[in-house]
Amino acid sequence: MSVMVGIIDGGFTGIPTRSLHRAASFVPSADGDVQRAPAVGRPLPHGETVAALVLDAAPATRLIDARIASHRHAPTPAMVAAAIAWCVEEGARVINLSLGLLEDRGVLRDACAQALARGIVVVAAAPARGTPVFPAAYPGVLAISGDARCAAGQWSSLQGETSGGAGWGCSPAGTGRTPGGASMATARFSGIVAGVLADHPSMSPPGLVEHLAARAAWHGREHKRIAEIDS
């Protein structure tokens, strides 16, 4: 079974034609609202890498390209919220948000809550260090951080022990010259989730969480030892 994944990012074109469901851009309008427009222009490398990593983990996945960042403008909470709502309309089972905003905004919180109420799995990046970000900090959202212990196809159950509050970890490695980090780990995790849901189409979000926790390669954050020097 093919699972639909919405990727809210800077767009992508370097994927097989069969893997793309639909694409659109979300741009600020003159009156301060958000307008949905055709997905045109050159995608950002970040979005290209995110899409590639999702497909690498789940090759049969179909992707929704919801562009909220470009060379002309940075994303706003309202743009991200509009993209989430559109992915829901388009039938996404998983929504990937390899991004994090510093401030909580009602429009974004409501969009995530509505997606979660529909049984959609929302996956978002959370920093390993520093303060929590949104939408990863919202209840029900799967917050992902980079975990260098994880090999390809592995994930960890961090149980919220990082300072950023991440519940899950995945390899933070990028591809080529793309820097690694939580956003890359989020993409890998979304692909893993899509693969699980493809194998278990009727699995509920709570069942998914139980499945992931039971099969995590690592549990709890990594505690690095500090060498002790005898005096």
Backbone as CSV, one residue per row, in Angstrom:
resi,resn,N_x,N_y,N_z,CA_x,CA_y,CA_z,C_x,C_y,C_z
1,MET,0.844,-1.201,0.000,0.000,0.000,0.000,0.875,1.246,0.000
2,SER,0.501,2.231,-0.798,1.231,3.492,-0.849,0.667,4.471,0.173
3,VAL,1.542,5.097,0.936,1.148,6.074,1.947,1.488,7.470,1.442
4,MET,0.586,8.413,1.669,0.802,9.792,1.242,1.491,10.582,2.361
5,VAL,2.588,11.244,2.010,3.321,12.072,2.968,3.362,13.511,2.467
6,GLY,2.886,14.424,3.268,2.982,15.840,2.944,4.302,16.396,3.437
7,ILE,5.054,17.025,2.555,6.334,17.634,2.920,6.190,19.144,2.837
8,ILE,6.223,19.777,3.991,6.080,21.230,4.071,7.477,21.816,4.201
9,ASP,7.980,22.369,3.107,9.396,22.744,3.064,9.616,23.727,1.912
10,GLY,10.790,23.605,1.283,11.157,24.516,0.207,10.979,23.957,-1.182
11,GLY,10.214,22.865,-1.284,9.934,22.287,-2.594,10.952,21.268,-3.037
12,PHE,10.584,20.495,-4.066,11.489,19.490,-4.609,11.040,19.115,-6.017
13,THR,12.006,18.766,-6.834,11.716,18.301,-8.196,12.467,17.024,-8.534
14,GLY,13.529,16.723,-7.807,14.391,15.607,-8.158,13.915,14.262,-7.666
15,ILE,12.642,13.940,-7.885,12.091,12.648,-7.493,11.396,12.030,-8.704
16,PRO,11.175,10.724,-8.703,10.445,10.119,-9.818,9.044,10.707,-9.960
17,THR,8.577,10.844,-11.187,7.254,11.413,-11.440,6.165,10.659,-10.707
18,ARG,6.303,9.351,-10.625,5.276,8.533,-9.967,5.171,8.812,-8.469
19,SER,6.217,9.417,-7.905,6.237,9.651,-6.457,5.541,10.939,-6.050
20,LEU,5.221,11.805,-7.008,4.604,13.089,-6.691,3.095,13.023,-6.856
21,HIS,2.395,13.378,-5.793,0.930,13.456,-5.855,0.489,14.820,-6.368
22,ARG,0.912,15.869,-5.716,0.534,17.223,-6.114,1.494,18.222,-5.481
23,ALA,1.595,19.406,-6.072,2.494,20.437,-5.558,1.806,21.797,-5.586
24,ALA,2.119,22.625,-4.602,1.595,23.998,-4.542,2.515,24.835,-3.670
25,SER,2.465,26.131,-3.871,3.210,27.073,-3.049,2.245,27.872,-2.189
26,PHE,2.718,28.265,-1.021,1.923,29.098,-0.122,2.705,30.379,0.116
27,VAL,2.122,31.483,-0.326,2.839,32.750,-0.347,2.015,33.832,0.350
28,PRO,2.684,34.817,0.931,1.950,35.916,1.559,1.296,36.804,0.503
29,SER,0.059,37.195,0.743,-0.645,38.080,-0.184,-0.538,39.524,0.282
30,ALA,-1.006,40.444,-0.550,-0.879,41.877,-0.254,-1.642,42.278,1.001
31,ASP,-2.743,41.571,1.303,-3.553,41.929,2.461,-3.108,41.218,3.737
32,GLY,-1.959,40.538,3.678,-1.437,39.868,4.852,-1.931,38.453,5.040
33,ASP,-2.789,37.995,4.162,-3.294,36.624,4.229,-2.312,35.689,3.522
34,VAL,-2.684,34.433,3.385,-1.849,33.450,2.689,-2.586,32.969,1.455
35,GLN,-1.889,32.924,0.353,-2.481,32.513,-0.910,-1.816,31.238,-1.401
36,ARG,-2.618,30.291,-1.893,-2.072,29.089,-2.519,-1.870,29.362,-4.000
37,ALA,-0.695,29.011,-4.494,-0.329,29.305,-5.879,0.342,28.079,-6.483
38,PRO,0.497,28.062,-7.815,1.215,26.953,-8.445,2.647,26.862,-7.928
39,ALA,3.166,25.655,-7.877,4.538,25.442,-7.424,5.479,25.685,-8.594
40,VAL,6.006,26.888,-8.665,6.922,27.246,-9.750,8.216,27.767,-9.145
41,GLY,9.218,27.896,-9.985,10.498,28.398,-9.514,11.413,27.285,-9.047
42,ARG,12.593,27.675,-8.666,13.621,26.717,-8.272,13.452,26.309,-6.812
43,PRO,13.327,25.010,-6.523,13.197,24.570,-5.126,14.474,24.840,-4.334
44,LEU,14.357,24.845,-3.027,15.518,24.994,-2.162,16.190,23.633,-1.949
45,PRO,17.505,23.608,-1.835,18.201,22.334,-1.616,17.688,21.572,-0.397
46,HIS,17.289,22.302,0.627,16.793,21.653,1.844,15.587,20.774,1.542
47,GLY,14.633,21.314,0.779,13.451,20.543,0.436,13.770,19.335,-0.421
48,GLU,14.704,19.492,-1.333,15.119,18.377,-2.183,15.672,17.228,-1.330
49,THR,16.495,17.573,-0.353,17.101,16.553,0.488,16.064,15.875,1.368
50,VAL,15.155,16.651,1.927,14.103,16.078,2.769,13.279,15.061,1.980
51,ALA,12.873,15.429,0.777,12.085,14.508,-0.056,12.871,13.243,-0.359
52,ALA,14.150,13.385,-0.683,14.983,12.226,-1.003,15.106,11.286,0.189
53,LEU,15.242,11.834,1.387,15.395,10.997,2.572,14.100,10.264,2.914
54,VAL,12.969,10.918,2.726,11.693,10.230,2.961,11.559,9.047,2.012
55,LEU,11.842,9.273,0.734,11.719,8.208,-0.256,12.774,7.125,-0.059
56,ASP,13.921,7.494,0.452,14.960,6.506,0.713,14.483,5.500,1.754
57,ALA,13.739,5.981,2.750,13.229,5.089,3.794,11.977,4.347,3.357
58,ALA,11.194,4.942,2.472,9.935,4.328,2.028,9.743,4.628,0.548
59,PRO,10.356,3.855,-0.349,10.361,4.172,-1.787,8.983,4.218,-2.441
60,ALA,8.007,3.503,-1.887,6.678,3.476,-2.508,5.801,4.655,-2.096
61,THR,6.306,5.502,-1.225,5.535,6.641,-0.721,5.242,7.641,-1.835
62,ARG,4.060,8.252,-1.765,3.736,9.367,-2.658,3.809,10.660,-1.849
63,LEU,4.355,11.695,-2.461,4.648,12.932,-1.752,3.759,14.085,-2.206
64,ILE,3.390,14.903,-1.234,2.699,16.171,-1.488,3.729,17.273,-1.255
65,ASP,3.963,18.079,-2.244,4.958,19.154,-2.177,4.258,20.453,-1.791
66,ALA,4.341,20.805,-0.517,3.722,22.032,-0.001,4.835,23.029,0.301
67,ARG,5.037,23.980,-0.585,6.182,24.887,-0.485,5.849,26.122,0.346
68,ILE,6.631,26.309,1.415,6.401,27.476,2.291,7.660,28.328,2.421
69,ALA,8.733,27.934,1.759,9.972,28.712,1.788,10.529,28.779,0.375
70,SER,11.089,29.916,0.036,11.662,30.088,-1.294,12.805,31.082,-1.211
71,HIS,13.382,31.386,-2.366,14.447,32.384,-2.416,13.892,33.789,-2.166
72,ARG,12.579,33.940,-2.225,11.960,35.260,-2.063,11.423,35.522,-0.665
73,HIS,10.991,34.486,0.031,10.384,34.715,1.341,10.639,33.542,2.281
74,ALA,10.654,33.861,3.578,10.796,32.848,4.620,9.398,32.442,5.091
75,PRO,9.260,31.272,5.669,7.939,30.821,6.101,7.436,31.570,7.326
76,THR,6.133,31.717,7.418,5.473,32.284,8.585,4.557,31.217,9.181
77,PRO,4.148,31.371,10.447,3.220,30.393,11.020,1.944,30.240,10.202
78,ALA,1.430,31.330,9.649,0.193,31.256,8.856,0.413,30.459,7.572
79,MET,1.575,30.613,6.959,1.873,29.856,5.740,2.000,28.370,6.044
80,VAL,2.673,28.047,7.140,2.818,26.643,7.526,1.448,26.045,7.847
81,ALA,0.614,26.812,8.540,-0.727,26.332,8.883,-1.558,26.069,7.634
82,ALA,-1.486,26.969,6.662,-2.235,26.775,5.416,-1.740,25.540,4.672
83,ALA,-0.439,25.306,4.696,0.123,24.135,4.037,-0.322,22.851,4.730
84,ILE,-0.386,22.863,6.058,-0.865,21.701,6.803,-2.307,21.389,6.406
85,ALA,-3.151,22.410,6.389,-4.560,22.205,6.037,-4.702,21.630,4.630
86,TRP,-3.879,22.093,3.706,-3.947,21.591,2.327,-3.501,20.135,2.255
87,CYS,-2.434,19.787,2.991,-1.987,18.393,3.016,-3.075,17.479,3.560
88,VAL,-3.812,17.961,4.554,-4.933,17.188,5.089,-5.978,16.976,4.001
89,GLU,-6.315,18.035,3.268,-7.303,17.948,2.186,-6.859,16.961,1.103
90,GLU,-5.556,16.907,0.855,-5.022,16.062,-0.213,-4.843,14.608,0.196
91,GLY,-5.169,14.289,1.435,-5.137,12.900,1.871,-3.849,12.425,2.493
92,ALA,-3.048,13.337,3.030,-1.801,12.934,3.680,-2.097,12.057,4.892
93,ARG,-1.334,11.005,5.036,-1.389,10.179,6.246,-0.315,10.622,7.227
94,VAL,0.760,11.184,6.689,1.874,11.700,7.480,2.201,13.093,6.964
95,ILE,2.508,14.018,7.872,2.950,15.361,7.483,4.324,15.604,8.081
96,ASN,5.296,15.891,7.213,6.675,16.131,7.629,6.953,17.626,7.707
97,LEU,7.428,18.052,8.869,7.798,19.451,9.093,9.238,19.486,9.594
98,SER,10.162,19.539,8.666,11.586,19.597,9.015,11.968,21.041,9.305
99,LEU,11.268,21.617,10.259,11.446,23.028,10.611,10.974,23.229,12.038
100,GLY,11.331,24.366,12.601,10.889,24.712,13.941,10.812,26.216,14.098
101,LEU,9.689,26.701,14.589,9.494,28.125,14.827,9.611,28.414,16.325
102,LEU,10.211,29.529,16.662,10.502,29.829,18.068,9.260,30.227,18.867
103,GLU,8.271,30.802,18.204,7.115,31.316,18.935,5.858,30.525,18.618
104,ASP,5.081,30.270,19.672,3.788,29.603,19.526,2.790,30.570,18.896
105,ARG,2.040,30.098,17.922,1.011,30.900,17.276,-0.270,30.078,17.170
106,GLY,-1.394,30.709,17.503,-2.664,30.010,17.517,-3.013,29.368,16.189
107,VAL,-2.712,30.045,15.086,-3.069,29.517,13.779,-2.323,28.211,13.495
108,LEU,-1.074,28.121,13.928,-0.292,26.915,13.729,-0.746,25.817,14.685
109,ARG,-0.987,26.196,15.932,-1.449,25.222,16.918,-2.766,24.590,16.485
110,ASP,-3.685,25.411,15.983,-4.992,24.905,15.564,-4.873,23.980,14.350
111,ALA,-4.011,24.341,13.410,-3.833,23.508,12.212,-3.301,22.127,12.582
112,CYS,-2.342,22.081,13.510,-1.800,20.799,13.953,-2.860,19.996,14.695
113,ALA,-3.625,20.665,15.558,-4.663,19.973,16.319,-5.714,19.360,15.394
114,GLN,-6.067,20.087,14.355,-7.068,19.572,13.413,-6.533,18.381,12.636
115,ALA,-5.260,18.431,12.258,-4.663,17.292,11.559,-4.608,16.075,12.469
116,LEU,-4.182,16.277,13.701,-4.089,15.170,14.647,-5.466,14.571,14.938
117,ALA,-6.485,15.418,14.996,-7.841,14.933,15.240,-8.340,14.043,14.116
118,ARG,-7.764,14.202,12.929,-8.124,13.369,11.781,-7.308,12.078,11.735
119,GLY,-6.463,11.856,12.730,-5.646,10.654,12.765,-4.388,10.741,11.928
120,ILE,-4.018,11.945,11.503,-2.814,12.138,10.701,-1.605,12.230,11.630
121,VAL,-0.508,11.615,11.228,0.724,11.640,12.013,1.522,12.880,11.618
122,VAL,1.751,13.757,12.577,2.507,14.990,12.332,3.896,14.818,12.938
123,VAL,4.912,14.960,12.103,6.301,14.742,12.501,7.051,16.059,12.327
124,ALA,7.727,16.535,13.383,8.378,17.843,13.314,9.744,17.818,13.982
125,ALA,10.610,18.709,13.531,11.979,18.773,14.034,12.035,19.462,15.388
126,ALA,12.878,18.912,16.262,13.120,19.503,17.586,14.623,19.547,17.814
127,PRO,15.148,20.636,18.351,16.596,20.719,18.563,17.046,19.801,19.692
128,ALA,18.267,19.287,19.579,18.820,18.478,20.659,19.177,19.349,21.857
129,ARG,19.488,20.604,21.572,19.831,21.555,22.632,19.019,22.821,22.442
130,GLY,18.847,23.564,23.515,18.111,24.819,23.430,16.648,24.648,23.808
131,THR,15.888,25.681,23.578,14.485,25.679,23.974,13.623,24.934,22.964
132,PRO,12.477,24.421,23.393,11.563,23.757,22.462,11.093,24.706,21.368
133,VAL,10.743,24.134,20.214,10.234,24.915,19.091,8.893,24.336,18.660
134,PHE,8.230,25.082,17.790,6.895,24.698,17.338,6.916,24.431,15.831
135,PRO,6.195,23.400,15.396,5.133,22.667,16.087,5.574,21.451,16.884
136,ALA,6.886,21.164,16.977,7.323,19.956,17.679,6.855,19.921,19.131
137,ALA,6.693,21.103,19.757,6.337,21.149,21.172,4.844,20.952,21.431
138,TYR,4.027,20.901,20.384,2.593,20.722,20.592,2.275,19.286,20.988
139,PRO,1.287,19.088,21.859,0.897,17.727,22.248,0.463,16.918,21.031
140,GLY,0.913,15.672,20.993,0.524,14.774,19.904,1.443,14.782,18.712
141,VAL,2.243,15.836,18.560,3.200,15.904,17.447,4.417,15.055,17.803
142,LEU,4.906,14.254,16.871,6.112,13.469,17.099,7.325,14.362,16.872
143,ALA,8.041,14.671,17.956,9.177,15.589,17.914,10.461,14.793,17.719
144,ILE,11.221,15.160,16.693,12.387,14.372,16.287,13.670,15.191,16.389
145,SER,14.698,14.573,16.942,16.010,15.194,16.994,17.029,14.264,16.350
146,GLY,18.178,14.793,16.010,19.242,13.969,15.464,19.867,13.105,16.552
147,ASP,20.107,11.850,16.247,20.754,10.932,17.191,21.813,10.155,16.415
148,ALA,23.080,10.498,16.646,24.181,9.917,15.889,24.371,8.430,16.167
149,ARG,23.723,7.900,17.201,23.807,6.462,17.457,23.069,5.657,16.393
150,CYS,22.118,6.283,15.722,21.230,5.572,14.802,21.871,5.403,13.428
151,ALA,21.878,4.185,12.939,22.274,3.911,11.565,21.060,4.105,10.669
152,ALA,21.244,3.969,9.377,20.126,4.107,8.442,19.052,3.077,8.779
153,GLY,17.813,3.535,8.844,16.705,2.642,9.148,16.460,2.430,10.618
154,GLN,17.315,2.991,11.475,17.134,2.878,12.921,16.540,4.145,13.491
155,TRP,15.961,4.040,14.662,15.467,5.203,15.389,15.631,4.951,16.879
156,SER,15.563,6.004,17.663,15.685,5.892,19.118,14.455,6.492,19.785
157,SER,14.158,5.991,20.959,13.094,6.554,21.788,13.758,7.424,22.846
158,LEU,13.759,8.722,22.628,14.467,9.652,23.515,13.637,10.026,24.736
159,GLN,12.338,9.771,24.671,11.448,9.946,25.825,11.460,11.366,26.383
160,GLY,11.682,12.343,25.508,11.631,13.740,25.938,12.774,14.174,26.820
161,GLU,13.875,13.410,26.829,14.978,13.719,27.741,15.942,14.769,27.209
162,THR,15.803,15.188,25.951,16.671,16.243,25.438,16.139,17.596,25.890
163,SER,16.999,18.607,25.881,16.565,19.932,26.309,15.505,20.505,25.381
164,GLY,15.512,20.047,24.108,14.500,20.488,23.163,13.207,19.705,23.251
165,GLY,13.183,18.683,24.116,11.960,17.920,24.332,11.658,16.873,23.280
166,ALA,12.650,16.458,22.490,12.397,15.474,21.442,12.005,14.133,22.043
167,GLY,11.003,13.501,21.426,10.591,12.189,21.877,11.280,11.068,21.138
168,TRP,11.808,11.381,19.942,12.385,10.361,19.072,13.646,10.887,18.415
169,GLY,14.528,9.972,18.024,15.745,10.356,17.340,15.966,9.512,16.103
170,CYS,16.726,10.061,15.164,17.071,9.357,13.931,18.416,9.909,13.473
171,SER,19.028,9.242,12.514,20.308,9.727,12.012,20.177,11.157,11.500
172,PRO,21.068,12.056,11.924,20.992,13.449,11.478,21.732,13.718,10.180
173,ALA,22.316,12.682,9.576,23.154,12.891,8.391,22.350,13.409,7.212
174,GLY,22.908,14.390,6.513,22.305,14.876,5.285,22.819,14.069,4.102
175,THR,22.666,14.620,2.928,23.196,13.975,1.728,24.059,14.981,0.976
176,GLY,25.141,14.521,0.385,26.003,15.426,-0.362,26.518,16.552,0.508
177,ARG,26.293,17.784,0.060,26.759,18.950,0.808,25.703,19.491,1.763
178,THR,24.540,18.852,1.833,23.484,19.338,2.711,23.858,19.098,4.167
179,PRO,23.841,20.130,5.005,24.180,19.930,6.418,23.188,18.995,7.093
180,GLY,23.686,18.239,8.060,22.817,17.362,8.819,22.158,18.102,9.969
181,GLY,21.340,17.381,10.715,20.681,17.982,11.867,19.298,17.396,12.079
182,ALA,18.533,18.051,12.949,17.209,17.555,13.312,16.269,17.501,12.111
183,SER,16.420,18.422,11.164,15.521,18.424,10.010,15.724,17.194,9.146
184,MET,16.970,16.745,9.019,17.245,15.536,8.249,16.755,14.300,9.008
185,ALA,16.952,14.300,10.325,16.451,13.197,11.149,14.928,13.098,11.042
186,THR,14.264,14.230,10.985,12.808,14.252,10.865,12.362,13.607,9.560
187,ALA,13.048,13.939,8.467,12.711,13.351,7.173,12.887,11.838,7.192
188,ARG,13.992,11.379,7.751,14.211,9.933,7.848,13.108,9.274,8.669
189,PHE,12.739,9.903,9.767,11.720,9.328,10.643,10.365,9.290,9.941
190,SER,10.024,10.334,9.197,8.764,10.335,8.448,8.726,9.187,7.453
191,GLY,9.864,8.921,6.808,9.922,7.796,5.892,9.732,6.466,6.598
192,ILE,10.339,6.337,7.772,10.162,5.121,8.564,8.700,4.941,8.950
193,VAL,8.066,6.027,9.403,6.646,5.981,9.769,5.797,5.575,8.569
194,ALA,6.085,6.155,7.407,5.323,5.815,6.201,5.469,4.336,5.872
195,GLY,6.669,3.795,6.058,6.884,2.380,5.797,6.093,1.493,6.742
196,VAL,6.041,1.878,8.016,5.260,1.113,8.993,3.775,1.147,8.642
197,LEU,3.277,2.329,8.290,1.860,2.454,7.958,1.514,1.739,6.657
198,ALA,2.458,1.662,5.741,2.215,0.907,4.513,2.041,-0.578,4.819
199,ASP,2.816,-1.071,5.781,2.720,-2.478,6.168,1.520,-2.755,7.074
200,HIS,1.054,-1.715,7.771,-0.061,-1.861,8.720,-1.070,-0.740,8.461
201,PRO,-1.836,-0.814,7.401,-2.715,0.291,6.987,-3.747,0.715,8.033
202,SER,-4.179,-0.191,8.866,-5.212,0.138,9.844,-4.647,0.577,11.191
203,MET,-3.339,0.711,11.282,-2.714,1.069,12.561,-3.109,2.482,12.981
204,SER,-3.511,2.644,14.231,-3.885,3.952,14.774,-2.633,4.688,15.238
205,PRO,-2.712,6.008,15.428,-1.544,6.729,15.946,-1.026,6.190,17.284
206,PRO,-1.898,5.876,18.256,-1.357,5.271,19.488,-0.682,3.925,19.224
207,GLY,-1.251,3.131,18.314,-0.625,1.860,17.974,0.715,2.053,17.304
208,LEU,0.820,3.092,16.488,2.087,3.413,15.839,3.147,3.745,16.879
209,VAL,2.790,4.563,17.851,3.741,4.945,18.896,4.206,3.712,19.667
210,GLU,3.298,2.823,19.986,3.673,1.590,20.685,4.617,0.746,19.825
211,HIS,4.300,0.651,18.560,5.133,-0.117,17.623,6.544,0.465,17.556
212,LEU,6.645,1.777,17.425,7.947,2.420,17.324,8.748,2.269,18.615
213,ALA,8.081,2.426,19.756,8.774,2.314,21.043,9.318,0.906,21.250
214,ALA,8.550,-0.097,20.836,8.965,-1.480,21.036,10.142,-1.864,20.147
215,ARG,10.321,-1.172,19.042,11.342,-1.539,18.069,12.473,-0.528,17.961
216,ALA,12.523,0.421,18.870,13.593,1.422,18.842,14.941,0.766,19.115
217,ALA,15.958,1.203,18.395,17.299,0.654,18.585,17.929,1.150,19.882
218,TRP,17.499,2.319,20.341,18.056,2.928,21.546,16.912,3.504,22.370
219,HIS,17.102,3.541,23.688,16.096,4.102,24.593,16.777,5.100,25.525
220,GLY,16.220,6.294,25.598,16.818,7.340,26.406,17.934,8.043,25.654
221,ARG,18.274,9.224,26.111,19.302,9.992,25.439,20.672,9.380,25.669
222,GLU,21.604,9.760,24.809,22.975,9.283,24.945,23.659,10.047,26.078
223,HIS,24.265,9.315,26.997,25.004,9.931,28.098,26.487,9.672,27.871
224,LYS,27.183,10.696,27.452,28.610,10.543,27.167,29.405,10.617,28.472
225,ARG,30.363,9.708,28.599,31.169,9.686,29.799,32.217,10.791,29.779
226,ILE,32.462,11.329,30.929,33.525,12.317,31.088,34.683,11.617,31.802
227,ALA,35.843,11.609,31.200,36.991,10.912,31.761,37.385,11.559,33.104
228,GLU,37.635,10.710,34.062,38.067,11.193,35.379,39.588,11.051,35.501
229,ILE,40.221,12.074,35.962,41.682,12.066,36.130,42.003,12.014,37.620
230,ASP,42.707,10.977,38.041,43.085,10.858,39.447,44.147,11.903,39.775
231,SER,43.966,12.537,40.890,44.951,13.542,41.316,45.857,12.977,42.386
